[in-house]
């Protein structure tokens, strides 16, 4: 499978194929690529028409939305914590750029 480069059009087409087949694994085998990479693309709104495609069948639209919002909240909390640490680090010293 190697280190192949995929353009945006290919990624969108691969996501559509996996949706049509109903299986990431089957689509990945057909395209001779790593299923985990295709799964990642399926969950990326840039390649799936702006939707979160949940690889778990049986989830309702509301459950999918809850999963997406929980993921966004988790990412926002991580970003907030990083920013808090950065502010703490920079506020401990004299960071006015004077070099002394």
C-alpha positions as CSV (number, residue, x, y, z in Angstrom):
1,X,0.0,0.0,0.0
2,X,3.0,2.3,0.5
3,X,3.1,6.1,0.8
4,X,0.8,7.2,-1.9
5,X,-0.5,10.8,-2.2
6,X,-4.2,11.3,-2.7
7,X,-5.8,14.4,-4.1
8,X,-9.1,16.0,-2.9
9,X,-11.1,14.5,-5.7
10,X,-9.9,10.9,-5.0
11,X,-10.6,11.3,-1.3
12,X,-14.2,12.4,-2.0
13,X,-14.7,9.6,-4.5
14,X,-13.3,7.0,-2.0
15,X,-15.7,8.2,0.7
16,X,-18.6,8.0,-1.7
17,X,-17.6,4.5,-2.7
18,X,-17.3,3.4,0.9
19,X,-20.8,4.8,1.6
20,X,-22.3,3.1,-1.4
21,X,-20.7,-0.2,-0.5
22,X,-21.7,0.2,3.1
23,X,-18.2,-0.9,4.2
24,X,-14.9,0.9,4.6
25,X,-13.0,-2.3,4.5
26,X,-14.5,-3.4,1.1
27,X,-13.9,0.0,-0.5
28,X,-10.4,0.2,0.9
29,X,-9.6,-3.2,-0.5
30,X,-11.0,-2.2,-3.9
31,X,-8.9,0.9,-3.9
32,X,-5.8,-0.9,-2.5
33,X,-5.4,1.4,0.5
34,X,-5.4,1.3,4.2
35,X,-8.9,1.1,5.7
36,X,-8.0,3.3,8.6
37,X,-7.1,6.2,6.3
38,X,-10.4,5.8,4.4
39,X,-12.3,5.8,7.7
40,X,-10.5,9.0,8.7
41,X,-11.6,10.6,5.4
42,X,-15.2,9.5,6.0
43,X,-15.3,11.5,9.2
44,X,-13.8,14.6,7.7
45,X,-16.4,17.1,6.5
46,X,-14.1,18.2,3.7
47,X,-14.5,14.9,2.0
48,X,-18.0,13.7,2.9
49,X,-20.2,16.6,1.9
50,X,-20.0,18.3,5.3
51,X,-21.4,15.4,7.3
52,X,-19.9,13.2,10.0
53,X,-20.3,9.7,8.7
54,X,-20.4,7.3,11.7
55,X,-19.0,3.9,11.0
56,X,-21.4,2.3,13.4
57,X,-24.6,1.3,11.8
58,X,-27.8,1.8,13.7
59,X,-27.1,5.2,15.2
60,X,-29.9,7.7,14.6
61,X,-29.2,11.1,13.2
62,X,-29.6,12.6,16.7
63,X,-27.1,10.1,18.1
64,X,-24.7,11.0,15.3
65,X,-25.1,14.7,16.1
66,X,-24.5,14.0,19.8
67,X,-21.3,12.1,19.0
68,X,-20.1,14.9,16.7
69,X,-20.8,17.6,19.3
70,X,-19.2,15.6,22.1
71,X,-16.1,15.3,19.9
72,X,-16.1,19.1,19.1
73,X,-16.5,19.8,22.9
74,X,-13.6,17.5,23.8
75,X,-11.4,19.2,21.2
76,X,-12.4,22.7,22.4
77,X,-11.6,21.7,26.0
78,X,-8.1,20.5,24.9
79,X,-7.5,23.7,23.1
80,X,-8.6,25.8,26.1
81,X,-6.3,23.8,28.4
82,X,-3.4,24.4,26.1
83,X,-4.1,28.1,25.9
84,X,-4.3,28.3,29.7
85,X,-0.9,26.6,30.1
86,X,0.6,29.0,27.5
87,X,-0.8,32.0,29.3
88,X,0.6,30.7,32.6
89,X,4.0,30.1,31.1
90,X,4.2,33.5,29.5
91,X,2.9,35.4,32.5
92,X,5.7,33.9,34.8
93,X,8.5,35.8,33.1
94,X,9.2,39.1,31.5
95,X,8.3,38.4,27.9
96,X,8.4,42.0,26.6
97,X,11.1,41.1,24.1
98,X,13.9,43.3,25.6
99,X,16.2,40.3,25.7
100,X,17.4,41.0,29.3
